[in-house]
Amino acid sequence: MKLLLALLFSGLPLLAPAQEKLPPDVAKFIEHAQMCEHFAGEWDDNDKARQREIIAAVDDSCGQAQRQWKRLAARYAKQPRLQKIIDEHANDAVRSYRKSR
């Protein structure tokens, strides 16, 4: 009986609808926005070399995400579903980024 239940429940994920694929440019934006938020939240006062790495990572990921955000917002302005996804991932770190150097 336990085996039957295990087999039944293991097949449930197959019944769930497949997650809709995003356009590659939107998926890349989401990746950069997540990295931007991650690195913007890091700080290492004790290790100056690591802090330089963090600043470079913030400049790279946040800069790319911010440029992508503006471009994608215009590109997908008439597609509410994609616009919502883009807006949800344009976190504070992306929206407020200013180059540090």
Biopython code that builds the backbone (N, CA, C, O; Angstrom):
import numpy as np
from Bio.PDB.StructureBuilder import StructureBuilder

atoms = [
    (1, "MET", "N", (0.813, -1.193, 0.000)),
    (1, "MET", "CA", (0.000, 0.000, 0.000)),
    (1, "MET", "C", (0.861, 1.264, 0.000)),
    (1, "MET", "O", (0.590, 2.215, -0.733)),
    (2, "LYS", "N", (1.908, 1.256, 0.840)),
    (2, "LYS", "CA", (2.802, 2.409, 0.892)),
    (2, "LYS", "C", (3.483, 2.627, -0.449)),
    (2, "LYS", "O", (3.668, 3.766, -0.880)),
    (3, "LEU", "N", (3.853, 1.543, -1.103)),
    (3, "LEU", "CA", (4.497, 1.634, -2.415)),
    (3, "LEU", "C", (3.553, 2.248, -3.434)),
    (3, "LEU", "O", (3.961, 3.083, -4.241)),
    (4, "LEU", "N", (2.297, 1.839, -3.397)),
    (4, "LEU", "CA", (1.302, 2.368, -4.317)),
    (4, "LEU", "C", (1.117, 3.875, -4.100)),
    (4, "LEU", "O", (1.052, 4.638, -5.063)),
    (5, "LEU", "N", (1.033, 4.296, -2.840)),
    (5, "LEU", "CA", (0.898, 5.727, -2.540)),
    (5, "LEU", "C", (2.130, 6.509, -2.978)),
    (5, "LEU", "O", (2.014, 7.613, -3.512)),
    (6, "ALA", "N", (3.299, 5.940, -2.754)),
    (6, "ALA", "CA", (4.536, 6.612, -3.170)),
    (6, "ALA", "C", (4.564, 6.786, -4.681)),
    (6, "ALA", "O", (4.948, 7.846, -5.176)),
    (7, "LEU", "N", (4.170, 5.780, -5.403)),
    (7, "LEU", "CA", (4.146, 5.886, -6.868)),
    (7, "LEU", "C", (3.104, 6.900, -7.337)),
    (7, "LEU", "O", (3.344, 7.660, -8.275)),
    (8, "LEU", "N", (1.959, 6.902, -6.683)),
    (8, "LEU", "CA", (0.903, 7.846, -7.036)),
    (8, "LEU", "C", (1.358, 9.283, -6.821)),
    (8, "LEU", "O", (1.196, 10.128, -7.701)),
    (9, "PHE", "N", (1.923, 9.558, -5.659)),
    (9, "PHE", "CA", (2.356, 10.919, -5.357)),
    (9, "PHE", "C", (3.580, 11.345, -6.157)),
    (9, "PHE", "O", (3.754, 12.535, -6.420)),
    (10, "SER", "N", (4.418, 10.417, -6.542)),
    (10, "SER", "CA", (5.595, 10.786, -7.337)),
    (10, "SER", "C", (5.201, 11.228, -8.735)),
    (10, "SER", "O", (5.964, 11.937, -9.391)),
    (11, "GLY", "N", (4.032, 10.828, -9.203)),
    (11, "GLY", "CA", (3.576, 11.223, -10.535)),
    (11, "GLY", "C", (2.821, 12.536, -10.559)),
    (11, "GLY", "O", (2.549, 13.063, -11.637)),
    (12, "LEU", "N", (2.475, 13.082, -9.400)),
    (12, "LEU", "CA", (1.715, 14.332, -9.357)),
    (12, "LEU", "C", (2.415, 15.506, -10.036)),
    (12, "LEU", "O", (1.752, 16.271, -10.735)),
    (13, "PRO", "N", (3.720, 15.683, -9.862)),
    (13, "PRO", "CA", (4.357, 16.808, -10.543)),
    (13, "PRO", "C", (4.213, 16.738, -12.066)),
    (13, "PRO", "O", (4.242, 17.772, -12.734)),
    (14, "LEU", "N", (4.062, 15.557, -12.610)),
    (14, "LEU", "CA", (3.900, 15.426, -14.059)),
    (14, "LEU", "C", (2.555, 15.959, -14.519)),
    (14, "LEU", "O", (2.396, 16.340, -15.679)),
    (15, "LEU", "N", (1.588, 15.986, -13.612)),
    (15, "LEU", "CA", (0.261, 16.476, -13.955)),
    (15, "LEU", "C", (0.172, 17.996, -13.896)),
    (15, "LEU", "O", (-0.725, 18.588, -14.497)),
    (16, "ALA", "N", (1.083, 18.625, -13.184)),
    (16, "ALA", "CA", (1.068, 20.083, -13.067)),
    (16, "ALA", "C", (1.438, 20.704, -14.408)),
    (16, "ALA", "O", (2.262, 20.154, -15.139)),
    (17, "PRO", "N", (0.840, 21.839, -14.735)),
    (17, "PRO", "CA", (1.166, 22.473, -16.009)),
    (17, "PRO", "C", (2.626, 22.922, -16.027)),
    (17, "PRO", "O", (3.171, 23.353, -15.011)),
    (18, "ALA", "N", (3.233, 22.816, -17.176)),
    (18, "ALA", "CA", (4.636, 23.219, -17.321)),
    (18, "ALA", "C", (4.736, 24.736, -17.170)),
    (18, "ALA", "O", (3.871, 25.480, -17.631)),
    (19, "GLN", "N", (5.794, 25.170, -16.523)),
    (19, "GLN", "CA", (6.010, 26.604, -16.356)),
    (19, "GLN", "C", (6.313, 27.207, -17.718)),
    (19, "GLN", "O", (7.138, 26.689, -18.472)),
    (20, "GLU", "N", (5.643, 28.298, -18.021)),
    (20, "GLU", "CA", (5.820, 28.935, -19.313)),
    (20, "GLU", "C", (7.224, 29.524, -19.419)),
    (20, "GLU", "O", (7.721, 30.151, -18.484)),
    (21, "LYS", "N", (7.843, 29.314, -20.554)),
    (21, "LYS", "CA", (9.193, 29.846, -20.759)),
    (21, "LYS", "C", (9.125, 31.348, -21.005)),
    (21, "LYS", "O", (8.208, 31.858, -21.648)),
    (22, "LEU", "N", (10.121, 32.029, -20.473)),
    (22, "LEU", "CA", (10.233, 33.469, -20.679)),
    (22, "LEU", "C", (11.129, 33.736, -21.875)),
    (22, "LEU", "O", (11.977, 32.910, -22.213)),
    (23, "PRO", "N", (10.948, 34.886, -22.520)),
    (23, "PRO", "CA", (11.892, 35.259, -23.580)),
    (23, "PRO", "C", (13.306, 35.313, -22.990)),
    (23, "PRO", "O", (13.473, 35.686, -21.829)),
    (24, "PRO", "N", (14.312, 34.948, -23.768)),
    (24, "PRO", "CA", (15.684, 34.912, -23.245)),
    (24, "PRO", "C", (16.150, 36.241, -22.642)),
    (24, "PRO", "O", (16.869, 36.241, -21.644)),
    (25, "ASP", "N", (15.751, 37.367, -23.233)),
    (25, "ASP", "CA", (16.198, 38.649, -22.688)),
    (25, "ASP", "C", (15.577, 38.923, -21.319)),
    (25, "ASP", "O", (16.219, 39.537, -20.466)),
    (26, "VAL", "N", (14.357, 38.485, -21.098)),
    (26, "VAL", "CA", (13.717, 38.658, -19.791)),
    (26, "VAL", "C", (14.365, 37.729, -18.764)),
    (26, "VAL", "O", (14.607, 38.129, -17.625)),
    (27, "ALA", "N", (14.641, 36.501, -19.167)),
    (27, "ALA", "CA", (15.299, 35.548, -18.257)),
    (27, "ALA", "C", (16.676, 36.054, -17.851)),
    (27, "ALA", "O", (17.064, 35.914, -16.692)),
    (28, "LYS", "N", (17.421, 36.638, -18.783)),
    (28, "LYS", "CA", (18.750, 37.172, -18.482)),
    (28, "LYS", "C", (18.639, 38.368, -17.532)),
    (28, "LYS", "O", (19.448, 38.520, -16.617)),
    (29, "PHE", "N", (17.630, 39.213, -17.757)),
    (29, "PHE", "CA", (17.401, 40.349, -16.858)),
    (29, "PHE", "C", (17.148, 39.862, -15.431)),
    (29, "PHE", "O", (17.706, 40.407, -14.479)),
    (30, "ILE", "N", (16.312, 38.841, -15.285)),
    (30, "ILE", "CA", (16.001, 38.305, -13.965)),
    (30, "ILE", "C", (17.273, 37.804, -13.287)),
    (30, "ILE", "O", (17.482, 38.032, -12.095)),
    (31, "GLU", "N", (18.107, 37.132, -14.045)),
    (31, "GLU", "CA", (19.380, 36.633, -13.499)),
    (31, "GLU", "C", (20.253, 37.790, -13.011)),
    (31, "GLU", "O", (20.789, 37.739, -11.904)),
    (32, "HIS", "N", (20.397, 38.833, -13.835)),
    (32, "HIS", "CA", (21.213, 39.990, -13.440)),
    (32, "HIS", "C", (20.598, 40.719, -12.243)),
    (32, "HIS", "O", (21.321, 41.159, -11.348)),
    (33, "ALA", "N", (19.269, 40.849, -12.223)),
    (33, "ALA", "CA", (18.605, 41.540, -11.112)),
    (33, "ALA", "C", (18.809, 40.786, -9.798)),
    (33, "ALA", "O", (19.024, 41.404, -8.755)),
    (34, "GLN", "N", (18.744, 39.465, -9.843)),
    (34, "GLN", "CA", (18.960, 38.674, -8.637)),
    (34, "GLN", "C", (20.405, 38.796, -8.153)),
    (34, "GLN", "O", (20.648, 38.907, -6.951)),
    (35, "MET", "N", (21.349, 38.777, -9.066)),
    (35, "MET", "CA", (22.755, 38.932, -8.684)),
    (35, "MET", "C", (23.001, 40.341, -8.138)),
    (35, "MET", "O", (23.759, 40.518, -7.184)),
    (36, "CYS", "N", (22.370, 41.323, -8.736)),
    (36, "CYS", "CA", (22.491, 42.705, -8.272)),
    (36, "CYS", "C", (22.032, 42.809, -6.823)),
    (36, "CYS", "O", (22.731, 43.372, -5.981)),
    (37, "GLU", "N", (20.867, 42.270, -6.544)),
    (37, "GLU", "CA", (20.336, 42.327, -5.184)),
    (37, "GLU", "C", (21.240, 41.582, -4.205)),
    (37, "GLU", "O", (21.458, 42.037, -3.082)),
    (38, "HIS", "N", (21.759, 40.448, -4.634)),
    (38, "HIS", "CA", (22.651, 39.659, -3.775)),
    (38, "HIS", "C", (23.902, 40.454, -3.404)),
    (38, "HIS", "O", (24.223, 40.610, -2.225)),
    (39, "PHE", "N", (24.606, 40.955, -4.426)),
    (39, "PHE", "CA", (25.863, 41.651, -4.152)),
    (39, "PHE", "C", (25.652, 43.008, -3.485)),
    (39, "PHE", "O", (26.497, 43.448, -2.705)),
    (40, "ALA", "N", (24.543, 43.673, -3.779)),
    (40, "ALA", "CA", (24.274, 44.961, -3.134)),
    (40, "ALA", "C", (24.070, 44.797, -1.631)),
    (40, "ALA", "O", (24.258, 45.747, -0.871)),
    (41, "GLY", "N", (23.689, 43.602, -1.203)),
    (41, "GLY", "CA", (23.476, 43.343, 0.216)),
    (41, "GLY", "C", (24.725, 42.875, 0.947)),
    (41, "GLY", "O", (24.681, 42.646, 2.156)),
    (42, "GLU", "N", (25.833, 42.728, 0.240)),
    (42, "GLU", "CA", (27.075, 42.265, 0.879)),
    (42, "GLU", "C", (27.958, 43.449, 1.239)),
    (42, "GLU", "O", (27.939, 44.488, 0.580)),
    (43, "TRP", "N", (28.718, 43.266, 2.287)),
    (43, "TRP", "CA", (29.714, 44.279, 2.665)),
    (43, "TRP", "C", (30.762, 43.582, 3.499)),
    (43, "TRP", "O", (30.432, 42.786, 4.378)),
    (44, "ASP", "N", (32.011, 43.871, 3.236)),
    (44, "ASP", "CA", (33.096, 43.252, 3.997)),
    (44, "ASP", "C", (34.108, 44.327, 4.334)),
    (44, "ASP", "O", (35.015, 44.609, 3.552)),
    (45, "ASP", "N", (33.948, 44.921, 5.498)),
    (45, "ASP", "CA", (34.834, 45.996, 5.941)),
    (45, "ASP", "C", (36.234, 45.501, 6.282)),
    (45, "ASP", "O", (37.194, 46.270, 6.244)),
    (46, "ASN", "N", (36.351, 44.223, 6.614)),
    (46, "ASN", "CA", (37.625, 43.690, 7.064)),
    (46, "ASN", "C", (38.556, 43.276, 5.932)),
    (46, "ASN", "O", (39.766, 43.175, 6.134)),
    (47, "ASP", "N", (38.023, 43.041, 4.776)),
    (47, "ASP", "CA", (38.819, 42.541, 3.658)),
    (47, "ASP", "C", (38.655, 43.482, 2.465)),
    (47, "ASP", "O", (37.676, 43.399, 1.723)),
    (48, "LYS", "N", (39.621, 44.370, 2.296)),
    (48, "LYS", "CA", (39.525, 45.391, 1.247)),
    (48, "LYS", "C", (39.506, 44.781, -0.155)),
    (48, "LYS", "O", (38.822, 45.285, -1.046)),
    (49, "ALA", "N", (40.254, 43.699, -0.349)),
    (49, "ALA", "CA", (40.261, 43.039, -1.665)),
    (49, "ALA", "C", (38.883, 42.464, -1.968)),
    (49, "ALA", "O", (38.386, 42.596, -3.086)),
    (50, "ARG", "N", (38.270, 41.829, -0.982)),
    (50, "ARG", "CA", (36.930, 41.276, -1.183)),
    (50, "ARG", "C", (35.925, 42.389, -1.421)),
    (50, "ARG", "O", (35.013, 42.232, -2.232)),
    (51, "GLN", "N", (36.077, 43.508, -0.729)),
    (51, "GLN", "CA", (35.161, 44.628, -0.927)),
    (51, "GLN", "C", (35.266, 45.173, -2.354)),
    (51, "GLN", "O", (34.259, 45.556, -2.950)),
    (52, "ARG", "N", (36.486, 45.208, -2.899)),
    (52, "ARG", "CA", (36.646, 45.642, -4.297)),
    (52, "ARG", "C", (35.946, 44.673, -5.248)),
    (52, "ARG", "O", (35.345, 45.095, -6.236)),
    (53, "GLU", "N", (36.023, 43.377, -4.949)),
    (53, "GLU", "CA", (35.321, 42.369, -5.763)),
    (53, "GLU", "C", (33.810, 42.581, -5.699)),
    (53, "GLU", "O", (33.122, 42.487, -6.715)),
    (54, "ILE", "N", (33.300, 42.864, -4.509)),
    (54, "ILE", "CA", (31.863, 43.083, -4.340)),
    (54, "ILE", "C", (31.416, 44.318, -5.118)),
    (54, "ILE", "O", (30.388, 44.293, -5.794)),
    (55, "ILE", "N", (32.189, 45.392, -5.020)),
    (55, "ILE", "CA", (31.849, 46.623, -5.743)),
    (55, "ILE", "C", (31.849, 46.373, -7.251)),
    (55, "ILE", "O", (30.965, 46.855, -7.960)),
    (56, "ALA", "N", (32.831, 45.628, -7.740)),
    (56, "ALA", "CA", (32.885, 45.305, -9.171)),
    (56, "ALA", "C", (31.682, 44.450, -9.581)),
    (56, "ALA", "O", (31.114, 44.656, -10.653)),
    (57, "ALA", "N", (31.297, 43.504, -8.743)),
    (57, "ALA", "CA", (30.146, 42.652, -9.044)),
    (57, "ALA", "C", (28.847, 43.461, -9.036)),
    (57, "ALA", "O", (27.969, 43.233, -9.868)),
    (58, "VAL", "N", (28.726, 44.403, -8.100)),
    (58, "VAL", "CA", (27.554, 45.276, -8.060)),
    (58, "VAL", "C", (27.512, 46.124, -9.320)),
    (58, "VAL", "O", (26.470, 46.222, -9.969)),
    (59, "ASP", "N", (28.643, 46.741, -9.673)),
    (59, "ASP", "CA", (28.680, 47.575, -10.875)),
    (59, "ASP", "C", (28.298, 46.777, -12.118)),
    (59, "ASP", "O", (27.573, 47.272, -12.980)),
    (60, "ASP", "N", (28.784, 45.546, -12.208)),
    (60, "ASP", "CA", (28.504, 44.718, -13.377)),
    (60, "ASP", "C", (27.037, 44.287, -13.407)),
    (60, "ASP", "O", (26.326, 44.574, -14.370)),
    (61, "SER", "N", (26.587, 43.607, -12.366)),
    (61, "SER", "CA", (25.235, 43.045, -12.392)),
    (61, "SER", "C", (24.151, 44.117, -12.311)),
    (61, "SER", "O", (23.157, 44.040, -13.034)),
    (62, "CYS", "N", (24.324, 45.104, -11.455)),
    (62, "CYS", "CA", (23.312, 46.161, -11.329)),
    (62, "CYS", "C", (23.284, 47.054, -12.565)),
    (62, "CYS", "O", (22.216, 47.465, -13.018)),
    (63, "GLY", "N", (24.455, 47.349, -13.102)),
    (63, "GLY", "CA", (24.505, 48.164, -14.319)),
    (63, "GLY", "C", (23.801, 47.474, -15.476)),
    (63, "GLY", "O", (23.009, 48.093, -16.187)),
    (64, "GLN", "N", (24.089, 46.194, -15.664)),
    (64, "GLN", "CA", (23.433, 45.448, -16.741)),
    (64, "GLN", "C", (21.933, 45.352, -16.508)),
    (64, "GLN", "O", (21.143, 45.565, -17.427)),
    (65, "ALA", "N", (21.539, 45.029, -15.274)),
    (65, "ALA", "CA", (20.113, 44.874, -14.966)),
    (65, "ALA", "C", (19.359, 46.185, -15.183)),
    (65, "ALA", "O", (18.245, 46.184, -15.709)),
    (66, "GLN", "N", (19.963, 47.299, -14.780)),
    (66, "GLN", "CA", (19.285, 48.581, -14.932)),
    (66, "GLN", "C", (19.097, 48.939, -16.406)),
    (66, "GLN", "O", (18.030, 49.406, -16.806)),
    (67, "ARG", "N", (20.129, 48.719, -17.202)),
    (67, "ARG", "CA", (20.009, 48.979, -18.651)),
    (67, "ARG", "C", (18.960, 48.057, -19.282)),
    (67, "ARG", "O", (18.149, 48.496, -20.098)),
    (68, "GLN", "N", (18.983, 46.787, -18.903)),
    (68, "GLN", "CA", (18.014, 45.826, -19.433)),
    (68, "GLN", "C", (16.595, 46.198, -19.006)),
    (68, "GLN", "O", (15.664, 46.125, -19.808)),
    (69, "TRP", "N", (16.432, 46.593, -17.759)),
    (69, "TRP", "CA", (15.116, 46.943, -17.230)),
    (69, "TRP", "C", (14.467, 48.034, -18.077)),
    (69, "TRP", "O", (13.309, 47.910, -18.476)),
    (70, "LYS", "N", (15.204, 49.088, -18.346)),
    (70, "LYS", "CA", (14.657, 50.197, -19.132)),
    (70, "LYS", "C", (14.312, 49.751, -20.553)),
    (70, "LYS", "O", (13.266, 50.115, -21.088)),
    (71, "ARG", "N", (15.183, 48.974, -21.145)),
    (71, "ARG", "CA", (14.958, 48.497, -22.516)),
    (71, "ARG", "C", (13.769, 47.524, -22.567)),
    (71, "ARG", "O", (12.924, 47.618, -23.457)),
    (72, "LEU", "N", (13.712, 46.605, -21.621)),
    (72, "LEU", "CA", (12.634, 45.612, -21.604)),
    (72, "LEU", "C", (11.290, 46.247, -21.269)),
    (72, "LEU", "O", (10.261, 45.847, -21.815)),
    (73, "ALA", "N", (11.291, 47.225, -20.385)),
    (73, "ALA", "CA", (10.044, 47.913, -20.035)),
    (73, "ALA", "C", (9.424, 48.536, -21.283)),
    (73, "ALA", "O", (8.207, 48.494, -21.462)),
    (74, "ALA", "N", (10.252, 49.108, -22.135)),
    (74, "ALA", "CA", (9.748, 49.694, -23.378)),
    (74, "ALA", "C", (9.356, 48.603, -24.379)),
    (74, "ALA", "O", (8.318, 48.694, -25.034)),
    (75, "ARG", "N", (10.187, 47.586, -24.486)),
    (75, "ARG", "CA", (9.947, 46.529, -25.470)),
    (75, "ARG", "C", (8.660, 45.752, -25.199)),
    (75, "ARG", "O", (7.930, 45.410, -26.130)),
    (76, "TYR", "N", (8.387, 45.476, -23.933)),
    (76, "TYR", "CA", (7.232, 44.661, -23.572)),
    (76, "TYR", "C", (6.106, 45.483, -22.931)),
    (76, "TYR", "O", (5.287, 44.944, -22.187)),
    (77, "ALA", "N", (6.071, 46.771, -23.219)),
    (77, "ALA", "CA", (5.072, 47.663, -22.621)),
    (77, "ALA", "C", (3.641, 47.228, -22.930)),
    (77, "ALA", "O", (2.742, 47.475, -22.126)),
    (78, "LYS", "N", (3.417, 46.598, -24.055)),
    (78, "LYS", "CA", (2.055, 46.186, -24.444)),
    (78, "LYS", "C", (1.787, 44.717, -24.136)),
    (78, "LYS", "O", (0.830, 44.135, -24.645)),
    (79, "GLN", "N", (2.633, 44.122, -23.302)),
    (79, "GLN", "CA", (2.437, 42.737, -22.896)),
    (79, "GLN", "C", (2.380, 42.695, -21.364)),
    (79, "GLN", "O", (3.405, 42.523, -20.705)),
    (80, "PRO", "N", (1.181, 42.851, -20.808)),
    (80, "PRO", "CA", (1.036, 42.997, -19.356)),
    (80, "PRO", "C", (1.662, 41.868, -18.530)),
    (80, "PRO", "O", (2.230, 42.124, -17.468)),
    (81, "ARG", "N", (1.565, 40.638, -19.001)),
    (81, "ARG", "CA", (2.121, 39.516, -18.237)),
    (81, "ARG", "C", (3.628, 39.665, -18.105)),
    (81, "ARG", "O", (4.173, 39.500, -17.013)),
    (82, "LEU", "N", (4.312, 39.977, -19.212)),
    (82, "LEU", "CA", (5.765, 40.152, -19.162)),
    (82, "LEU", "C", (6.140, 41.426, -18.415)),
    (82, "LEU", "O", (7.129, 41.452, -17.683)),
    (83, "GLN", "N", (5.355, 42.480, -18.598)),
    (83, "GLN", "CA", (5.633, 43.734, -17.893)),
    (83, "GLN", "C", (5.562, 43.521, -16.385)),
    (83, "GLN", "O", (6.370, 44.076, -15.640)),
    (84, "LYS", "N", (4.602, 42.723, -15.937)),
    (84, "LYS", "CA", (4.469, 42.429, -14.511)),
    (84, "LYS", "C", (5.692, 41.665, -14.003)),
    (84, "LYS", "O", (6.211, 41.970, -12.929)),
    (85, "ILE", "N", (6.149, 40.685, -14.761)),
    (85, "ILE", "CA", (7.329, 39.905, -14.369)),
    (85, "ILE", "C", (8.559, 40.806, -14.300)),
    (85, "ILE", "O", (9.349, 40.711, -13.361)),
    (86, "ILE", "N", (8.717, 41.667, -15.278)),
    (86, "ILE", "CA", (9.860, 42.593, -15.307)),
    (86, "ILE", "C", (9.806, 43.522, -14.092)),
    (86, "ILE", "O", (10.812, 43.706, -13.407)),
    (87, "ASP", "N", (8.639, 44.103, -13.828)),
    (87, "ASP", "CA", (8.491, 45.017, -12.693)),
    (87, "ASP", "C", (8.746, 44.325, -11.352)),
    (87, "ASP", "O", (9.337, 44.910, -10.444)),
    (88, "GLU", "N", (8.295, 43.081, -11.240)),
    (88, "GLU", "CA", (8.500, 42.337, -9.993)),
    (88, "GLU", "C", (9.981, 42.072, -9.715)),
    (88, "GLU", "O", (10.386, 41.960, -8.557)),
    (89, "HIS", "N", (10.778, 41.974, -10.761)),
    (89, "HIS", "CA", (12.200, 41.675, -10.584)),
    (89, "HIS", "C", (13.087, 42.921, -10.603)),
    (89, "HIS", "O", (14.289, 42.834, -10.351)),
    (90, "ALA", "N", (12.497, 44.067, -10.899)),
    (90, "ALA", "CA", (13.259, 45.321, -10.850)),
    (90, "ALA", "C", (13.282, 45.769, -9.386)),
    (90, "ALA", "O", (12.568, 46.691, -8.994)),
    (91, "ASN", "N", (14.112, 45.100, -8.592)),
    (91, "ASN", "CA", (14.180, 45.353, -7.158)),
    (91, "ASN", "C", (14.802, 46.733, -6.869)),
    (91, "ASN", "O", (15.251, 47.424, -7.784)),
    (92, "ASP", "N", (14.818, 47.111, -5.607)),
    (92, "ASP", "CA", (15.357, 48.421, -5.207)),
    (92, "ASP", "C", (16.805, 48.601, -5.650)),
    (92, "ASP", "O", (17.203, 49.696, -6.047)),
    (93, "ALA", "N", (17.591, 47.532, -5.583)),
    (93, "ALA", "CA", (18.999, 47.632, -5.974)),
    (93, "ALA", "C", (19.120, 47.988, -7.462)),
    (93, "ALA", "O", (19.991, 48.771, -7.841)),
    (94, "VAL", "N", (18.269, 47.430, -8.283)),
    (94, "VAL", "CA", (18.288, 47.734, -9.722)),
    (94, "VAL", "C", (17.802, 49.153, -9.968)),
    (94, "VAL", "O", (18.426, 49.914, -10.707)),
    (95, "ARG", "N", (16.692, 49.501, -9.348)),
    (95, "ARG", "CA", (16.072, 50.818, -9.590)),
    (95, "ARG", "C", (16.954, 51.979, -9.111)),
    (95, "ARG", "O", (16.981, 53.036, -9.741)),
    (96, "SER", "N", (17.664, 51.788, -8.016)),
    (96, "SER", "CA", (18.429, 52.899, -7.434)),
    (96, "SER", "C", (19.913, 52.860, -7.743)),
    (96, "SER", "O", (20.661, 53.699, -7.241)),
    (97, "TYR", "N", (20.360, 51.915, -8.551)),
    (97, "TYR", "CA", (21.803, 51.760, -8.809)),
    (97, "TYR", "C", (22.405, 53.007, -9.440)),
    (97, "TYR", "O", (21.838, 53.599, -10.359)),
    (98, "ARG", "N", (23.567, 53.391, -8.923)),
    (98, "ARG", "CA", (24.410, 54.441, -9.505)),
    (98, "ARG", "C", (25.814, 53.908, -9.489)),
    (98, "ARG", "O", (26.269, 53.380, -8.475)),
    (99, "LYS", "N", (26.507, 54.037, -10.592)),
    (99, "LYS", "CA", (27.865, 53.509, -10.699)),
    (99, "LYS", "C", (28.739, 54.096, -9.596)),
    (99, "LYS", "O", (28.712, 55.298, -9.334)),
    (100, "SER", "N", (29.519, 53.217, -8.954)),
    (100, "SER", "CA", (30.295, 53.647, -7.784)),
    (100, "SER", "C", (31.662, 54.224, -8.133)),
    (100, "SER", "O", (32.307, 54.832, -7.279)),
    (101, "ARG", "N", (32.098, 54.051, -9.330)),
    (101, "ARG", "CA", (33.446, 54.553, -9.684)),
    (101, "ARG", "C", (33.391, 55.792, -10.510)),
    (101, "ARG", "O", (34.432, 56.332, -10.885)),
]
sb = StructureBuilder()
sb.init_structure("model")
sb.init_model(0)
sb.init_chain("A")
sb.init_seg("    ")
for serial, (resi, resn, name, xyz) in enumerate(atoms, 1):
    if name == "N":
        sb.init_residue(resn, " ", resi, " ")
    sb.init_atom(name, np.array(xyz, "f"), 0.0, 1.0, " ", f" {name:<3s}", serial, name[0])
structure = sb.get_structure()
